[in-house]
Amino acid sequence: MPRLQLVALCLGCLAACGGGSDSTSYQLAVDQASQLESQARAYGLSSPCAQTSQCGLLAFLEPTACPRPSYQVYSLVSSSAAAASAAASEEVLVAIQAIALDPGPFGACPAFVIVPPIAACAANTCQPSL
């Protein structure tokens, strides 16, 4: 996973400890993050690929008090790969903003580890490998 996305995901988790007080701004940011995630997922096509190096991973951050990342494997050589990557990166930034605006209430978040999938090319399609 690119270092910038990893840093953004960590910042999002740390931002969950804070919180704002404007629920309207929070909801707008959550809605915007959701739209960006939908765009990125739509642009993140799984084909074509001829080798694993042509596959990548889109990372998303759930804009909640206890944020969790999610991922989608996609083709780096598809015509919409750049748009998918840009929308996913923007989604993470907007999710971090939403987390900072979350009006609460806040409690302890459960400890969890989500291991990102490894992208692989099989049958000319990028897929998560097991």
Helices and strands as residue ranges (DSSP letters): H 3-15, H 23-43, G 52-54, E 55-61, E 69-75, H 81-101, E 118-122, E 125-129
